[in-house]
Amino acid sequence: MSETMQFLLSGITVGAVYALVALGFTIIYNASDVVNFAQGEFVMLGGMITVFAHQAGLPLPLAALVAIVLTAAIGVAFNKLAIETARGAPVVSIIIITIGASIFIQGVAQIVFDKQLHRFPAISGDDPIKLLGATILPQSLWVIVGALVIFTGLFLFFTKTLLGRAVLATSNNRIAAQLVGININFVMTLSFALSAGIGALAGVLITPITLVSYQVGIALALKGFASAMLGGMGNPKGALIGGALLGLMESLTAGFISSQYKDAVAFVVILAVLFAMPQGLYGRKSMDRV
């Protein structure tokens, strides 16, 4: 029983990380109908900038704030320099641009920082908390709470605010959104800033647990994308539930079968969703009029 509980707690923690990455995918998808495969690099930048800012002498909370702000600025620059210049191009071309941006950011991070694994002290210490025969780190609770808070904020943003509805309107019909007075350039800029900032926050929360290096973004982007697809691309609730389910599946696979198959779960999920339910658990069902 305690062993199973340990797997469940580990899965929920990892799933919260994937959910945070998937929420970043959700924001960009809702604004532009494009999948941003550079999202994992925003998580990496959040962790790496915090590490080096803290080593430079900044208090940890201030270092984390600097990392989030700088990463959000990088997200805005990415939108201005790469996405806006390709406006009107096929969606596949823009997705390829995001993959190229991911490789570029990874290369720059390797030069600016280094190739080593890094961490910084946990927010609430490293003494484990016992729960039903299992243990969980206090930092894991910060990750879980962070995912829930971000999900709640995004859900309210998209459903209760005019700006959030403007983001959805821009995704549904860019021309119609412009005709009713929505500034789509501002919407896109805001979306990339939010997405990058949330990714950086995820990096800040998970680095004390998982460590960070210049190359962790690729795996996180894949797992976040799988979570977003499983839950339904563009739906914050789907991103949260999809991340939790993927984390639990990985943890249970590693615990009861073999850790060698853990990373294959994301690929299996992507294929299963594509074949069985392309819209995901909570995604929008499209209808074509003929």
ZANU-759554 format. One record per residue: x, y, z of N, C-alpha, C, CB in turn. Coordinates in steps of 0.001 Angstrom, whole numbers, padded with zeros to 6 digits, always signed. Glycine has a CB too. Example, Ala and Ser with C-alpha at 12.3 -4.5 7.8 and 13.67 -1.06 7.14 Angstrom:
BEGIN
+013190-005690+007800+012300-004500+007800+013200-003300+007800+011308-004473+009046;+012850-002250+007080+013670-001060+007140+012900+000030+007870+014084-000598+005725;
//
This chain:
BEGIN
+000824-001204+000000+000000+000000+000000+000862+001259+000000-000934+000004+001209;+001897+001279+000887+002764+002447+000963+003544+002638-000331+003723+002319+002140;+003914+001517-000965+004642+001601-002224+003773+002224-003310+005120+000213-002658;+002524+001766-003406+001606+002333-004390+001357+003812-004121+000282+001569-004386;+001212+004169-002840+001001+005570-002484+002195+006424-002890+000744+005707-000983;+003397+005880-002740+004591+006615-003136+004599+006863-004642+005851+005852-002716;+004198+005840-005401+004127+006011-006854+003094+007073-007231+003784+004676-007535;+001966+007068-006513+000907+008038-006818+001364+009464-006508-000370+007708-006020;+002014+009647-005365+002493+010984-005012+003553+011472-005991+003055+010988-003593;+004447+010573-006384+005474+010946-007369+004837+011298-008707+006491+009801-007553;+003819+010515-009085+003141+010773-010344+002406+012104-010351+002178+009663-010641;+001777+012445-009232+001062+013719-009146+002043+014884-009227+000243+013798-007840;+003199+014742-008573+004203+015808-008633+004711+016016-010052+005373+015487-007706;+005097+014923-010700+005579+015017-012079+004462+015514-013001+006108+013644-012564;+003245+015042-012747+002113+015480-013555+001845+016966-013426+000883+014715-013171;+002080+017529-012230+001904+018970-012050+002913+019744-012887+002044+019349-010569;+004131+019213-012997+005137+019838-013856+004675+019824-015308+006494+019119-013718;+004224+018659-015765+003750+018556-017141+002551+019466-017385+003385+017112-017468;+001692+019594-016380+000518+020455-016510+000921+021913-016690-000386+020310-015286;+001944+022358-015958+002413+023737-016101+002933+023984-017510+003511+024044-015070;+003670+023020-018060+004162+023166-019434+002991+023151-020415+005169+022037-019779;+002032+022260-020176+000861+022164-021056+000025+023442-021016-000005+020962-020657;-000041+024099-019857-000777+025355-019761-000125+026425-020633-000849+025829-018298;+001205+026409-020717+001893+027323-021629+001530+027049-023076+003396+027219-021447;+001474+025768-023453+001013+025400-024792-000399+025931-025041+001047+023868-024972;-001243+025834-024018-002645+026227-024145-002792+027705-024478-003396+025911-022863;-002009+028548-023820-002121+029985-024050-001784+030336-025494-001205+030751-023094;-000658+029825-025989-000239+030138-027360-001223+029557-028367+001179+029599-027632;-001703+028349-028102-002645+027727-029033-003949+028514-029095-002924+026274-028624;-004399+028988-027947-005639+029770-027932-005489+031110-028637-006092+029999-026505;-004286+031667-028636-004072+032966-029269-003795+032856-030757-002932+033680-028600;-003104+031804-031171-002639+031750-032559-002974+030461-033284-001173+031949-032596;-003552+029485-032581-003849+028187-033174-002569+027456-033605-004784+028361-034372;-001460+027777-032941-000159+027198-033263+000394+026505-032029+000827+028283-033776;+001063+025382-032226+001734+024667-031137+003165+025190-031033+001716+023110-031375;+003533+025717-029875+004855+026315-029667+005797+025306-029017+004748+027588-028794;+006649+024688-029823+007546+023673-029289+008771+024277-028600+007989+022750-030398;+008834+025595-028506+009884+026233-027708+009460+026391-026249+010241+027599-028298;+008270+025926-025890+007758+026112-024535+008667+025469-023490+006354+025535-024424;+009234+024329-023804+010125+023670-022856+011368+024498-022559+010530+022316-023384;+011814+025288-023544+012998+026119-023325+012703+027260-022361+013509+026677-024653;+011464+027719-022315+011103+028751-021335+011230+028198-019914+009658+029265-021587;+010865+026926-019743+011019+026280-018429+012500+026198-018071+010377+024856-018427;+013306+025775-019038+014750+025682-018810+015338+027039-018447+015453+025125-020051;+014945+028091-019170+015480+029423-018899+015090+029904-017501+014986+030417-019954;+013868+029613-017083+013455+030001-015741+014355+029407-014676+012028+029581-015494;+014669+028125-014820+015538+027478-013851+016975+027957-013932+015495+025998-014041;+017516+028047-015143+018923+028414-015310+019184+029855-014885+019350+028216-016761;+018321+030783-015284+018528+032183-014907+018437+032348-013392+017495+033092-015606;+017497+031638-012773+017382+031707-011312+018652+031198-010648+016170+030897-010823;+019183+030083-011126+020400+029513-010550+021549+030519-010605+020789+028220-011288;+021798+031084-011780+022959+031954-011936+022737+033318-011292+023289+032126-013408;+021495+033796-011283+021221+035051-010584+021409+034875-009084+019795+035542-010888;+021010+033729-008562+021195+033448-007128+022674+033296-006797+020427+032169-006718;+023421+032633-007671+024862+032498-007461+025573+033843-007526+025456+031551-008491;+025003+034788-008287+025601+036120-008390+025348+036973-007155+025067+036831-009610;+024517+036484-006240+024312+037192-004992+022909+037689-004737+025210+038316-004940;+021998+037510-005688+020625+037953-005475+019901+036997-004527+019873+038051-006818;+019040+037519-003657+018192+036623-002853+017345+035743-003765+017281+037438-001895;+017050+034539-003302+016355+033580-004154+015017+034113-004697+016115+032304-003380;+014152+034734-003886+012895+035253-004445+013122+036296-005541+012049+035862-003338;+014110+037179-005339+014402+038191-006356+014994+037553-007602+015360+039251-005803;+015859+036548-007426+016430+035835-008574+015329+035161-009391+017462+034786-008104;+014351+034567-008687+013230+033930-009382+012397+034958-010150+012342+033175-008380;+012157+036121-009529+011395+037172-010202+012127+037678-011437+011125+038330-009242;+013440+037868-011322+014242+038293-012474+014148+037265-013590+015716+038505-012067;+014218+035975-013234+014141+034912-014244+012802+034927-014970+014363+033545-013595;+011719+035112-014228+010389+035122-014840+010230+036312-015772+009301+035150-013762;+010681+037501-015321+010555+038713-016141+011419+038612-017403+010955+039961-015322;+012669+038157-017245+013553+038032-018408+013023+037002-019406+014967+037643-017959;+012516+035888-018897+011987+034854-019784+010743+035352-020506+011667+033577-018995;+009885+036098-019813+008718+036695-020469+009154+037644-021569+007839+037435-019450;+010217+038423-021322+010738+039335-022346+011277+038554-023544+011847+040233-021756;+011931+037420-023288+012423+036571-024377+011247+036017-025184+013290+035410-023819;+010159+035662-024487+008963+035194-025191+008392+036264-026101+007905+034749-024197;+008365+037517-025631+007875+038626-026456+008785+038822-027663+007791+039931-025628;+010111+038784-027435+011053+038933-028544+010900+037805-029551+012488+038976-028023;+010678+036601-029066+010454+035452-029946+009233+035677-030833+010277+034168-029119;+008165+036205-030246+006967+036492-031024+007237+037564-032072+005829+036930-030106;+007907+038645-031674+008141+039763-032579+009091+039397-033723+008700+040940-031805;+010146+038664-033391+011191+038396-034378+010914+037172-035245+012503+038217-033680;+010183+036211-034717+009995+034958-035448+008553+034724-035899+010438+033806-034592;+007607+034885-034979+006225+034532-035294+005549+035609-036141+005434+034307-034010;+005672+036866-035746+005013+037936-036496+005567+038077-037905+005155+039252-035759;+006855+037854-038068+007446+037966-039407+006976+036855-040334+008963+037943-039315;+006468+035766-039756+005980+034637-040567+004463+034625-040664+006463+033314-039980;+003820+035741-040283+002360+035791-040338+001869+035538-041763+001846+037152-039828;+000861+034710-041869+000333+034343-043175+000913+033062-043723+000576+035437-044140;+002004+032591-043120+002602+031327-043551+001740+030164-043063+004059+031192-043020;+001847+029007-043704+001098+027834-043229+001442+027503-041780+001386+026619-044123;+000488+026911-041085+000686+026573-039677+001888+025655-039493-000569+025912-039109;+002070+024721-040410+003200+023794-040302+004522+024559-040340+003155+022746-041437;+004603+025577-041171+005836+026374-041255+006121+027083-039938+005737+027404-042392;+005066+027605-039300+005252+028299-038022+005680+027313-036938+003953+029024-037602;+005116+026109-036967+005530+025092-036000+007009+024760-036183+004670+023816-036147;+007454+024656-037436+008872+024398-037700+009725+025547-037170+009119+024200-039213;+009232+026781-037283+009950+027937-036736+010112+027793-035226+009209+029252-037073;+009051+027340-034548+009156+027175-033085+010168+026091-032726+007780+026828-032479;+010261+025033-033537+011260+023990-033286+012658+024560-033489+011031+022767-034216;+012829+025353-034551+014124+025997-034778+014488+026944-033657+014117+026744-036091;+013491+027684-033149+013748+028590-032025+014166+027817-030786+012507+029436-031721;+013562+026653-030578+013923+025813-029439+015391+025404-029520+013023+024566-029381;+015818+024980-030695+017221+024576-030878+018150+025770-030678+017435+023964-032285;+017745+026951-031188+018562+028162-031047+018709+028561-029581+017945+029319-031845;+017597+028588-028848+017648+028964-027431+018505+027980-026647+016229+029025-026832;+018383+026709-026964+019188+025700-026282+020678+025933-026525+018789+024295-026749;+021032+026256-027781+022434+026510-028103+022981+027742-027398+022598+026667-029593;+022180+028810-027372+022610+030035-026691+022770+029783-025195+021599+031177-026936;+021838+029029-024611+021925+028724-023177+023184+027925-022869+020680+027945-022712;+023556+027031-023770+024768+026243-023571+026005+027142-023535+024908+025191-024680;+025993+028207-024355+027139+029116-024406+027131+030084-023224+027141+029898-025724;+025965+030658-022945+025868+031668-021893+026047+031054-020506+024524+032386-021975;+025461+029900-020290+025555+029237-018987+026661+028172-019063+024171+028592-018576;+026312+026914-018970+027280+025831-019129+026519+024536-019397+028193+025694-017862;+027215+023411-019361+026600+022122-019659+026299+021305-018398+027502+021327-020577;+026492+021893-017234+026341+021154-015987+024890+021162-015492+027260+021741-014920;+024603+020204-014611+023321+020196-013918+023394+021140-012715+022942+018752-013469;+022295+021877-012487+022285+022854-011408+020992+022732-010603+022443+024285-011967;+021047+023221-009370+019870+023355-008539+020090+024508-007573+019565+022038-007783;+019035+024912-006911+019150+025881-005832+018305+025383-004664+018699+027310-006295;+018441+025974-003483+017737+025443-002305+016219+025447-002492+018103+026259-001064;+015594+024430-001930+014135+024344-001969+013519+025467-001145+013654+022974-001452;+012320+025868-001518+011656+026995-000859+011401+026705+000612+010340+027321-001561;+010968+025478+000923+010597+025127+002302+011479+024043+002892+009157+024676+002352;+012701+023936+002420+013602+022928+002951+013429+021574+002279+013394+022788+004431;+014281+020634+002670+014308+019311+002036+013837+018195+002956+015701+019003+001559;+013286+018525+004116+012797+017485+005024+011489+016910+004490+012599+018050+006457;+011453+015591+004179+010251+015000+003595+009078+014971+004564+010545+013601+003123;+007889+015017+003993+006651+014943+004774+006067+013544+004597+005618+016051+004329;+005715+012887+005704+005146+011543+005642+003640+011636+005433+005469+010745+006930;+003145+010810+004503+001717+010820+004182+001277+009411+003815+001410+011811+003024;+000449+008799+004668-000106+007467+004412+000980+006449+004072-001121+007534+003277;+002078+006484+004828+003150+005519+004619+004130+005894+003536+002576+004212+004300;+003872+006973+002815+004779+007444+001771+005351+008795+002193+004047+007552+000393;+006279+009309+001405+006878+010614+001697+006763+011510+000471+008364+010462+002125;+006675+012810+000738+006631+013800-000329+007447+015004+000121+005157+014207-000677;+008204+015583-000785+009019+016743-000461+008154+017997-000390+010138+016921-001497;+008478+018925+000500+007720+020187+000544+007725+020916-000794+008289+021100+001619;+008837+020807-001532+008909+021482-002834+007889+020891-003804+010330+021369-003425;+007591+019605-003655+006578+018985-004512+005210+019616-004273+006514+017467-004261;+004933+019969-003024+003672+020640-002723+003617+022013-003387+003485+020778-001205;+004757+022706-003416+004808+023994-004111+004499+023823-005599+006189+024648-003927;+005018+022761-006195+004756+022501-007619+003268+022241-007851+005593+021295-008116;+002681+021400-007010+001263+021057-007164+000379+022283-006957+000868+019949-006173;+000660+023033-005897-000131+024241-005627+000062+025264-006745+000265+024859-004262;+001295+025390-007236+001552+026314-008335+000747+025973-009570+003016+026325-008674;+000677+024684-009903-000103+024263-011068-001584+024584-010884+000081+022762-011320;-002107+024342-009683-003520+024621-009415-003822+026117-009480-003916+024070-008044;-002915+026931-008927-003126+028380-008942-003081+028921-010371-002068+029086-008074;-002100+028485-011153-002001+028944-012543-003216+028499-013346-000712+028416-013198;-003662+027249-013130-004849+026761-013833-006071+027610-013495-005114+025292-013481;-006266+027893-012216-007412+028698-011798-007356+030090-012418-007462+028803-010270;-006171+030684-012393-006024+032013-012978-006317+032022-014465-004634+032537-012734;-005803+031019-015189-006047+030970-016634-007506+030684-016947-005165+029912-017285;-008121+029800-016162-009532+029490-016389-010385+030746-016228-010010+028390-015418;-010130+031500-015168-010876+032744-014953-010547+033769-016030-010569+033323-013564;-009284+033800-016454-008867+034757-017481-009603+034507-018792-007351+034678-017706;-009670+033251-019209-010293+032933-020496-011816+032990-020459-009859+031566-020945;-012411+032781-019289-013878+032698-019230-014547+033936-018643-014279+031504-018422;-013810+034730-017868-014447+035829-017149-013970+037223-017552-014224+035649-015700;-012918+037325-018348-012395+038642-018689-012543+038920-020185-010926+038755-018272;-012693+040200-020513-012795+040597-021917-011494+040304-022660-013144+042089-022031;-010356+040511-021987-009075+040253-022637-008900+038770-022943-007926+040748-021761;-009318+037915-022011-009228+036483-022258-010119+036056-023410-009596+035711-021009;-011307+036625-023484-012194+036312-024601-011646+036864-025906-013593+036867-024345;-010914+037979-025823-010276+038520-027025-009219+037565-027554-009648+039888-026733;-008504+036895-026633-007519+035895-027044-008205+034755-027792-006751+035350-025821;-009315+034257-027248-010050+033176-027908-010625+033624-029237-011165+032668-027010;-011124+034865-029293-011678+035386-030540-010600+035501-031610-012334+036747-030305;-009398+035894-031213-008288+036005-032162-007948+034645-032744-007053+036616-031486;-007987+033611-031908-007705+032261-032389-008783+031776-033345-007577+031298-031218;-010058+032046-033022-011159+031540-033842-011225+032209-035209-012471+031738-033120;-011038+033536-035232-011124+034255-036513-010371+035568-036370-012620+034509-036938;-009143+035606-036875-008287+036773-036717-008886+038014-037385-006909+036487-037292;-009431+037840-038590-009984+038981-039322-011212+039538-038612-010345+038574-040759;-012103+038644-038170-013293+039099-037462-012917+039796-036159-014230+037923-037181;-011877+039295-035484-011428+039929-034248-010941+041350-034511-010315+039102-033595;-010222+041538-035611-009766+042881-035976-010935+043800-036293-008821+042813-037171;-011951+043265-036950-013095+044080-037349-013887+044592-036144-014007+043278-038262;-013878+043854-035045-014606+044311-033859-013705+045096-032909-015216+043121-033125;-012488+045428-033365-011634+046322-032600-010598+045673-031714-012459+047160-031783;-010387+044367-031843-009382+043692-031016-007996+043923-031611-009684+042168-030905;-007077+044356-030795-005691+044566-031216-004970+043221-031174-004968+045622-030304;-004906+042548-032304-004370+041188-032311-002872+041173-032046-004665+040512-033642;-002162+042235-032397-000727+042286-032097-000504+042297-030582-000075+043537-032748;-001312+043070-029869-001208+043100-028410-001589+041750-027812-002101+044206-027829;-002627+041127-028358-003066+039822-027861-001953+038794-028008-004326+039351-028609;-001292+038790-029165-000203+037841-029382+000968+038114-028454+000260+037893-030828;+001311+039392-028300+002417+039751-027413+002120+039321-025980+002684+041265-027469;+000916+039616-025517+000516+039223-024168+000550+037710-024006-000882+039754-023850;+000079+036993-025008+000021+035530-024922+001411+034923-024798-000687+034952-026144;+002355+035411-025594+003714+034876-025515+004384+035261-024204+004549+035371-026693;+004104+036473-023708+004671+036876-022422+004133+035990-021297+004356+038361-022134;+002815+035748-021294+002218+034890-020280+002754+033460-020369+000699+034889-020423;+002810+032945-021584+003273+031572-021782+004714+031411-021305+003157+031174-023261;+005579+032347-021693+006980+032272-021281+007114+032458-019771+007814+033329-022021;+006335+033379-019200+006394+033600-017760+005949+032392-016970+005552+034781-017384;+004881+031736-017426+004412+030523-016748+005447+029410-016874+003057+030062-017331;+006061+029304-018061+007129+028320-018231+008287+028575-017283+007629+028327-019664;+008675+029854-017147+009767+030195-016228+009398+029873-014787+010128+031678-016354;+008155+030160-014407+007699+029823-013057+007790+028321-012818+006256+030307-012837;+007415+027539-013816+007544+026090-013705+009002+025697-013477+006996+025401-014967;+009915+026338-014215+011337+026057-014041+011823+026383-012642+012143+026831-015048;+011347+027501-012096+011718+027894-010736+011232+026859-009722+011139+029282-010399;+010013+026357-009909+009429+025431-008940+010045+024041-008996+007948+025327-009165;+010429+023581-010179+010875+022192-010301+012373+022014-010169+010438+021640-011609;+013160+023094-010335+014619+022944-010312+015154+022347-009014+015265+024279-010540;+014630+022716-007828+015145+022070-006609+014891+020571-006556+014530+022711-005400;+013956+020072-007373+013626+018642-007352+014341+017895-008469+012112+018439-007475;+014214+018403-009698+014675+017663-010868+016029+018111-011388+013674+017785-011957;+016562+019230-010889+017776+019848-011417+017497+020425-012811+018942+018815-011472;+018402+021271-013279+018189+021921-014568+019510+021992-015324+017587+023338-014382;+019442+021860-016626+020585+022072-017504+020049+022630-018815+021399+020743-017733;+020951+022955-019722+020541+023607-020973+019673+022710-021848+021763+024038-021754;+019683+021395-021616+019004+020483-022530+017738+019836-021967+019948+019419-022937;+017235+020317-020831+016042+019687-020252+014764+020113-020969+015937+020030-018770;+014814+021183-021757+013601+021720-022365+012952+020794-023377+013907+023011-023020;+013747+020019-024097+013198+019160-025146+012249+018127-024548+014331+018459-025920;+012710+017435-023507+011869+016409-022885+010621+017027-022272+012656+015644-021816;+010762+018183-021632+009605+018838-021021+008603+019282-022074+010050+020038-020189;+009091+019763-023212+008181+020171-024287+007393+018973-024798+008962+020829-025443;+008053+017839-024962+007368+016632-025429+006300+016192-024434+008376+015495-025656;+006662+016156-023143+005704+015706-022141+004556+016709-021997+006403+015498-020789;+004867+018013-022074+003810+019016-022006+002882+018945-023195+004403+020392-021911;+003437+018701-024375+002626+018571-025583+001717+017352-025492+003522+018473-026825;+002265+016236-025016+001455+015025-024842+000322+015270-023845+002336+013849-024367;+000621+015999-022769-000406+016304-021764-001496+017182-022351+000219+016992-020545;-001085+018207-023113-002058+019108-023727-002939+018368-024725-001346+020270-024417;-002352+017467-025487-003131+016686-026453-004096+015750-025743-002202+015883-027371;-003623+015108-024691-004476+014170-023960-005675+014892-023361-003677+013459-022855;-005440+016056-022781-006530+016794-022156-007404+017536-023146-005980+017758-021171;-006846+017880-024285-007573+018665-025285-006859+019985-025498-009045+018903-024852;-006187+020121-026635-005370+021292-026897-006207+022567-026814-004705+021179-028269;-005741+023526-026024-006439+024793-025895-007353+024883-024691-007224+025041-027110;-007480+023809-023919-008365+023809-022758-007540+023745-021474-009356+022624-022826;-007578+024801-020615-006781+024775-019377-007098+023583-018480-007005+026051-018601;-008386+023247-018359-008750+022088-017546-008163+020807-018136-010279+021969-017433;-008187+020708-019455-007605+019552-020105-006103+019468-019881-007903+019586-021579;-005414+020633-019889-003971+020643-019653-003653+020137-018255-003401+022054-019847;-004435+020571-017271-004203+020149-015887-004441+018656-015724-005108+020931-014930;-005574+018182-016221-005912+016765-016069-004996+015894-016930-007387+016519-016446;-004695+016359-018140-003794+015603-019003-002413+015450-018393-003683+016270-020351;-001892+016534-017787-000594+016442-017132-000620+015478-015971-000148+017799-016658;-001675+015541-015151-001782+014637-014003-001859+013180-014461-003017+014991-013153;-002644+012913-015482-002775+011539-015977-001465+011020-016546-003863+011461-017038;-000772+011862-017315+000498+011424-017893+001526+011161-016797+001033+012476-018882;+001585+012048-015803+002516+011833-014698+002227+010547-013945+002467+013001-013745;+000946+010280-013689+000579+009041-012995+000912+007816-013830-000908+009043-012653;+000641+007876-015132+000954+006736-015996+002454+006464-016023+000438+006984-017419;+003262+007531-016098+004713+007346-016099+005193+006734-014783+005420+008686-016345;+004700+007265-013676+005146+006786-012367+004753+005333-012140+004567+007659-011257;+003520+004986-012482+003064+003607-012292+003784+002650-013240+001548+003514-012505;+004073+003112-014454+004829+002275-015390+006231+002005-014861+004905+002944-016773;+006885+003068-014358+008234+002892-013820+008220+002015-012575+008861+004250-013496;+007177+002139-011744+007139+001394-010497+006776-000064-010641+006190+002026-009586;+005810-000350-011509+005295-001713-011593+005819-002500-012794+003804-001674-011645;+006372-001802-013775+006902-002524-014948+008415-002337-015010+006231-002019-016274;+008859-001175-015514+010283-000882-015572+010472+000597-015882+010993-001766-016633;+011480+001189-015257+011767+002600-015528+012265+002811-016949+012796+003129-014540;+012690+001747-017623+013155+001870-019001+012030+002270-019946+013774+000563-019462;+010784+001950-019558+009653+002245-020433+008948+003549-020061+008662+001102-020393;+009443+004220-019021+008752+005409-018514+008618+006494-019583+009493+005968-017304;+009708+006806-020275+009676+007895-021251+008888+007542-022501+011078+008279-021636;+008640+006244-022715+007864+005846-023885+006383+006132-023704+008072+004376-024175;+005953+006348-022477+004532+006569-022214+004021+007791-022975+004286+006742-020708;+004809+008875-023027+004378+010090-023720+004109+009812-025196+005436+011194-023575;+004996+009022-025830+004792+008699-027241+003537+007854-027440+006011+007965-027799;+003320+006912-026543+002122+006079-026627+000869+006935-026473+002151+004975-025552;+000904+007892-025553-000241+008775-025342-000528+009591-026591+000008+009704-024150;+000507+010158-027202+000324+010965-028419-000310+010130-029518+001672+011542-028903;+000207+008923-029733-000337+008063-030776-001776+007654-030475+000533+006826-030941;-002047+007311-029214-003397+006900-028834-004398+008020-029046-003426+006449-027382;-004009+009250-028671-004916+010385-028849-005160+010656-030327-004349+011638-028169;-004100+010594-031129-004248+010853-032565-005189+009846-033223-002880+010813-033255;-005090+008592-032804-005904+007552-033429-007320+007484-032852-005226+006209-033271;-007459+007603-031531-008743+007343-030887-009590+008584-030683-008519+006691-029575;-009002+009687-030243-009784+010905-029961-008923+012122-030228-010305+010919-028492;-008805+012526-031474-007909+013634-031838-008195+014929-031084-008008+013896-033313;-009438+015136-030621-009753+016366-029898-009368+016282-028417-011238+016676-030027;-008939+015118-027911-008569+014980-026514-009789+014838-025617-007743+016164-026077;-009542+014823-024308-010632+014617-023347-011589+015797-023287-010065+014359-021968;-011046+017020-023356-011883+018214-023208-011706+019199-024364-011564+018908-021896;-011174+018722-025483-010931+019607-026615-012210+019957-027357-009949+018972-027565;-012115+021029-028165-013253+021445-028973-013421+020495-030156-013074+022901-029463;-014633+020067-030380-014929+019245-031543-015240+020163-032721-016116+018275-031260;-014555+019931-033813-014753+020770-034996-015825+020148-035897-013417+020948-035776;-016499+021034-036602-017541+020578-037518-017389+021335-038829-018967+020786-036911;-017294+020617-039918-017187+021224-041225-018527+021224-041916-016157+020506-042068;-018934+022387-042458-020190+022499-043180-019938+022186-044655-020810+023916-043006;-020764+021297-045231-020600+020924-046624-021873+021222-047391-020228+019446-046754;
//
